[in-house]
Amino acid sequence: MGILDDLLAGAASGQGGGLPAQRPQRGAGSGPSAALLALLPIVLSMLANRGASAGSGRDAGPAGGLGDILGQMMGGGQRGGGLSDILGQVLGGAGGSGGGLGGLLRQFESAGLGDQARSWVSPGQNQPLSPDALGRVFGADGLAAIARQAGLSERDTTTGLAQLLPEIIDRATPQGQVPDEDQLAGTLQDLMRRLGA
């Protein structure tokens, strides 16, 4: 399917560096693949988040501990600046849009990118996402928080998110509609298994 399959194949074979135990440091010449691997847990967490408020202590992910796994990989979600704080900021916290895949799709709709987002959910060709458009979805502060958590420059972050989001949302919606929580959890857990997490 493209970049996502390449990342998963590289992680499985060990050639793509797998999911990094430590995030690449800013400026580390690990290449685009390392940047995408650093962003992948954050993107999966955005989709897995069920609207738990940052710092609430609840498992923000689907059944089976995916939220806990992702939180550990990204430096522990309970500390200040951890994954739960990032998700609260990026997904609007208590802004009423809710979390998870549905909330993320609503954010794209609100930012005037509904046609692109619907193309990722629907069967057929995915419309591309411009890195510049991500500021309208996540805001400058949200993108800066994602970049800090991933250990990447903001440019690498927006470029990577623009590549990953369409493919992962497409993969998470195989029937052309937003799946229920159990189906989504199964898809996300499968992706994590394929990454060797």
MOUR-V766460 format. One record per helix or strand of 3 or more residues. SS is the DSSP state (hx for helix, st for strand). FROM is the first residue (numbers start at 1). TO is the last residue. If there is no record, write none. Layout:
SS,FROM,TO
SS,FROM,TO
This chain:
hx,3,13
hx,31,48
hx,66,73
hx,83,90
hx,100,110
hx,114,121
hx,131,150
hx,154,172
hx,181,194
